[in-house]
Each structure stands twice: as structure tokens, then as C-alpha cells.
Amino acid sequence: MTPVRPASAHPDAASYWMDTAIPAQAAPALTESRSTDVLIVGAGFTGLSTALHLAPSGASTMVIDAHQPGWGASGRNGGQVNPTLKYDPDELIAMFGDRAGRLIHTIATSADQVFDLINHHRIDCNPVRSGWLQVSYKKSGIPALHRRARQWQDRGYFADSLDSMATQRLTGTRAFHGGWIDRRAGSLHPLSYVRGLHQAALAAGAQVFGDSPVTRLSRQGDKWLARLANGARITADQVVLATNGYSDALLPGLSQTILSANSFIIATSALGDKTRHILPSGETLSTAERLLIYLRKEADGRLLLGGRGLFDDPAGAGDFAHIERSMTRIYPDLAPFHYEYRWAGRIAITRDFLPHVHRPAPGMLVALGYNGRGVAAATVMGIHLARLLVNGDETEFPFPITPLRKIPLHGALQHFYISAGVAWYGLLDRLAR
Ligand SMILES: Cc1cc2nc3c(=O)[nH]c(=O)nc-3n(C[C@H](O)[C@H](O)[C@H](O)COP(=O)(O)OP(=O)(O)OC[C@H]3O[C@@H](n4cnc5c(N)ncnc54)[C@H](O)[C@@H]3O)c2cc1C
């Protein structure tokens, strides 16, 4: 019998991804002082994609992480490759006018970019391109999802509305009333993908260091000086901060521009044919409600379900009870489930639910805030950050570059966010009963 893994308060708790990923290329700690053209802090999708696309320009490129590459959200997530933002194309046009076109195109083609990169670099990360179902528990939520599908269809993208029968057929449950399928979307093994990006970045000429927290950044003449916890220093012409939900005090005020929230995931034991009727072609699923849950099935029939968790890191299996109840509510016929893995990671939520790019000082770029949808968005962010670093042309850059703006009452809001989450899960549980 497979051992049940205790959920741990430690952020390094074993995940299903850790036990099934391609081998890691170890990133050595940086122990001596160096200089580089571009220093990228954070070795997740954002940082490694930036390095991979920048290094071929000839700029010396160094990525540095406090842990090993992929330790952050990039190696822990649900692996859904969804080419969407929170906002539909029409909403983005209302928000950004003429500039929206570039942003919409960038996001709409972001899954293509991910799967092309995987092909090009032969990354062994189990890519599946069978679409993403966005579904609702509520009948009243369906018209908005059908409008969403139509907006993408009208722009020539591959999407369909789903009525309740089609939704039942694809999800294998009557828990949802309908939704839409985004056929551009897919899934991958996130830790293998980020490890593949690491290898590809090295092959492109970037240097990648791990276990080397950057503790201070300061300006020295027209250069940046980064100090590491072990005393080593890096001098760089340009710095990119790619620290997302793990942003610390390195850039004062940055961590107050986001809500850094935990997303929790559980993985059942292998369920074999018992889940054959669920997501039969390898589609992924998430709910449209604000505090969403997301679901996928692995080749051995195992179900992975994730959702928002507490603000704090999990302290034990009990902290996952709310998402375990969601699983039972959606698939009561398969209960009770046996959970082999429980783990968590941090996402960055922004005040406008859009990814944020900042230039807070000369020679510094910051990109973060994917609001739980960073597999595709952070990958394309890296592509465009690399172009911006090379050509300096902001007019071609698809994401708005905005000043750093702290969230007012940041501390209190974090607490409100948690309370709202708890209330929501409570409501779902009551509905389930
Ligand atoms: C549980 C979970 C499920 C998710 N599911 C999905 C999904 O299915 N689909 C999807 O599209 N998105 C999903 N996301 C979101 C997605 O994972 C993130 O948006 C994406 O990984 C962000 O990548 P990143 O490179 O910007 O940040 P991260 O991968 O979080 O990397 C940030 C890195 O910065 C490093 N760092 C921070 N401070 C310092 C410092 N001072 N010095 C050195 N290094 C530092 C950290 O060690 C970390 O490795 C999920 C996230 C989580 C947590």
C-alpha cells in the first residue's frame, strides 16, 4: 500500500510533482562575487523564460534563486495551461482601448507559445492539449460563461459553450450546470516543465544559481549591486525581479502591492478505471466562482484538486479539509477518497487581477501578479521581458507598465481575504449538505 504522506507545515512538503518529475539539474550556490549584464531574481517560469529568451541575444544573463529552480509556485501548481486572464477581451478593450489588442493577442496565443517551447526544447513534461472546462455550480453563472466562449469564437479562437448535458458528460458529475471549453488550453507537469526551462536556459548560455537568497539590492553608480546572504555580491547593469507570491522586502513596498495567498492541492491515490468517465480526453477543469477550485486527472486515474487555502502555510492535513470536502461534493459516488499528497504554494493576487509590470528605478524591471494563472502568462511574460531588455521599446510590450501601488490597508485586507475564503467554503459545504 502506498504510504499516506502527512501534510507538513514546511513549504518543502513532498508533492505529487516532486515524486514524478524529470530529474533536476542542480543549480549550484553562488559563493563568489560576479558581474553580469542582467541579473534575474527568481527561478520560476518568469525568471527562467526571461533568461531563456534573453541569453541568445549575447547579453550575459544570470538567474538566482533563494532555493532550487522551480521551488516556488512554478513547481507546485496545477499545471493548467490556460490562455486567459480574469477579464474577457471586450472588458480589456474597455479598460485599455487601442493597447488592448496586443495584450489580448499575447494572452490568446500564450498556450501556443508554451506548447511550441516544449516541442522546440523537447521538454519531457507530459504536455496534453485537450482543453480547459470552466464550469459553474450556479445556473445564474452560465450566461456569462457562454458570452465568454462567444467572445473568443468571434475572434477566431477555438472555444465552445457547454450546456448542462455536455458538462455532465465531460466532468462525470451533476455538480455543475454548464460552462465553456477553451480548446486552446491544455496541461503539463509543472515541475518537469520548469526543470526543462532551466535546462534550456543553461543551453542558451544563461547561468543559474540556487540556494542563494538575495538580501539587498542597491544602486552603485549606473549599476545594481545585489548582496547575497552568504556575503557574495553581484554587479549588474539591469535587474529583473521575478519573485511573484514569494516577494519579500528586497524591493521595499513590492510585497504590499499583492496579496500573497496560498493555493492548496490534494492528490488521491491512483483510481484507475473508476475515473474513466471524468475528463475523458484529459481536459482540465476549474470553477468560475471567485474562490475557484481546479481539477485534473492523471494517466493512472488519480484526481488532483486544488483551491484557495489559508493565508498561512498548512500546518497539517486538517487544513486541507475544505478541498477534500469539495472533492466529495463533486464526486460523491467515489468517496471516501484516499489522499496520497497534500501540498501548497503561493500565488500573487493584484488589486486589478491583472499581471503587473513595474520599472521602479532605472535598470530595474519587476513582473508579478498572475492571479493563479501563470503557467502560460509567466512564460510569455518572460519572452516579452527579454525583448524589452534587448530593444528597450515599450511600445511593443503587451503588458501595461505601471507604477508600484501598495494595496491600501494591506495587512487588514490579507485577513479579509482569508475570512472571505473561509466564508465561501463554509457556504459550499452548507450547499453540499
Ligand atoms: C498551488 C498552485 C496552483 C496553481 N495552479 C495553476 C494552474 O493550474 N495554472 C496556472 O496557469 N497557474 C497556476 N498557478 C500559478 C502559477 O504557478 C504562478 O503564477 C507561476 O508559477 C508564477 O511563476 P513565477 O516564476 O513568477 O514565480 P514563482 O514560481 O513563485 O518563483 C518565484 C521565485 O522567487 C524566489 N525568490 C523570492 N525572493 C527571493 C530572493 N530574495 N532571492 C532569491 N530568490 C527569491 C523564490 O524562491 C521562488 O522560487 C498555481 C499556483 C499555485 C501555488
PDBQT file of the ligand as one rigid body, heavy atoms in Angstrom, charges set to zero:
ROOT
HETATM    1  C1  LIG A 501      -0.864  25.526  -5.816  1.00  0.00    +0.000 C 
HETATM    2  C2  LIG A 501      -0.845  26.383  -7.059  1.00  0.00    +0.000 A 
HETATM    3  C3  LIG A 501      -1.619  26.026  -8.161  1.00  0.00    +0.000 A 
HETATM    4  C4  LIG A 501      -1.575  26.801  -9.324  1.00  0.00    +0.000 A 
HETATM    5  N1  LIG A 501      -2.197  26.333 -10.444  1.00  0.00    +0.000 NA
HETATM    6  C5  LIG A 501      -2.018  26.976 -11.616  1.00  0.00    +0.000 A 
HETATM    7  C6  LIG A 501      -2.507  26.415 -12.823  1.00  0.00    +0.000 A 
HETATM    8  O1  LIG A 501      -3.038  25.313 -12.852  1.00  0.00    +0.000 OA
HETATM    9  N2  LIG A 501      -2.365  27.140 -13.964  1.00  0.00    +0.000 N 
HETATM   10  C7  LIG A 501      -1.735  28.364 -13.971  1.00  0.00    +0.000 A 
HETATM   11  O2  LIG A 501      -1.650  28.982 -15.045  1.00  0.00    +0.000 OA
HETATM   12  N3  LIG A 501      -1.202  28.883 -12.840  1.00  0.00    +0.000 NA
HETATM   13  C8  LIG A 501      -1.299  28.222 -11.679  1.00  0.00    +0.000 A 
HETATM   14  N4  LIG A 501      -0.731  28.717 -10.550  1.00  0.00    +0.000 N 
HETATM   15  C9  LIG A 501       0.025  29.977 -10.635  1.00  0.00    +0.000 C 
HETATM   16  C10 LIG A 501       1.425  29.774 -11.224  1.00  0.00    +0.000 C 
HETATM   17  O3  LIG A 501       2.038  28.671 -10.617  1.00  0.00    +0.000 OA
HETATM   18  C11 LIG A 501       2.262  31.044 -10.962  1.00  0.00    +0.000 C 
HETATM   19  O4  LIG A 501       1.582  32.155 -11.497  1.00  0.00    +0.000 OA
HETATM   20  C12 LIG A 501       3.626  30.985 -11.609  1.00  0.00    +0.000 C 
HETATM   21  O5  LIG A 501       4.290  29.787 -11.257  1.00  0.00    +0.000 OA
HETATM   22  C13 LIG A 501       4.461  32.190 -11.164  1.00  0.00    +0.000 C 
HETATM   23  O6  LIG A 501       5.784  31.973 -11.625  1.00  0.00    +0.000 OA
HETATM   24  P1  LIG A 501       6.925  32.943 -11.169  1.00  0.00    +0.000 P 
HETATM   25  O7  LIG A 501       8.165  32.494 -11.836  1.00  0.00    +0.000 OA
HETATM   26  O8  LIG A 501       6.536  34.365 -11.400  1.00  0.00    +0.000 OA
HETATM   27  O9  LIG A 501       7.027  32.776  -9.574  1.00  0.00    +0.000 OA
HETATM   28  P2  LIG A 501       7.482  31.531  -8.677  1.00  0.00    +0.000 P 
HETATM   29  O10 LIG A 501       7.484  30.272  -9.442  1.00  0.00    +0.000 OA
HETATM   30  O11 LIG A 501       6.691  31.579  -7.420  1.00  0.00    +0.000 OA
HETATM   31  O12 LIG A 501       9.009  31.837  -8.381  1.00  0.00    +0.000 OA
HETATM   32  C14 LIG A 501       9.427  32.897  -7.546  1.00  0.00    +0.000 C 
HETATM   33  C15 LIG A 501      10.823  32.535  -7.051  1.00  0.00    +0.000 C 
HETATM   34  O13 LIG A 501      11.415  33.703  -6.453  1.00  0.00    +0.000 OA
HETATM   35  C16 LIG A 501      12.323  33.231  -5.494  1.00  0.00    +0.000 C 
HETATM   36  N5  LIG A 501      12.679  34.345  -4.608  1.00  0.00    +0.000 N 
HETATM   37  C17 LIG A 501      11.840  35.148  -3.898  1.00  0.00    +0.000 A 
HETATM   38  N6  LIG A 501      12.550  36.073  -3.211  1.00  0.00    +0.000 NA
HETATM   39  C18 LIG A 501      13.868  35.848  -3.482  1.00  0.00    +0.000 A 
HETATM   40  C19 LIG A 501      15.088  36.452  -3.061  1.00  0.00    +0.000 A 
HETATM   41  N7  LIG A 501      15.105  37.499  -2.211  1.00  0.00    +0.000 N 
HETATM   42  N8  LIG A 501      16.268  35.958  -3.524  1.00  0.00    +0.000 NA
HETATM   43  C20 LIG A 501      16.278  34.912  -4.396  1.00  0.00    +0.000 A 
HETATM   44  N9  LIG A 501      15.140  34.286  -4.826  1.00  0.00    +0.000 NA
HETATM   45  C21 LIG A 501      13.953  34.762  -4.375  1.00  0.00    +0.000 A 
HETATM   46  C22 LIG A 501      11.569  32.110  -4.795  1.00  0.00    +0.000 C 
HETATM   47  O14 LIG A 501      12.461  31.231  -4.138  1.00  0.00    +0.000 OA
HETATM   48  C23 LIG A 501      10.831  31.455  -5.976  1.00  0.00    +0.000 C 
HETATM   49  O15 LIG A 501      11.498  30.295  -6.454  1.00  0.00    +0.000 OA
HETATM   50  C24 LIG A 501      -0.793  27.996  -9.361  1.00  0.00    +0.000 A 
HETATM   51  C25 LIG A 501      -0.045  28.370  -8.240  1.00  0.00    +0.000 A 
HETATM   52  C26 LIG A 501      -0.060  27.568  -7.103  1.00  0.00    +0.000 A 
HETATM   53  C27 LIG A 501       0.768  27.989  -5.921  1.00  0.00    +0.000 C 
ENDROOT
TORSDOF 0
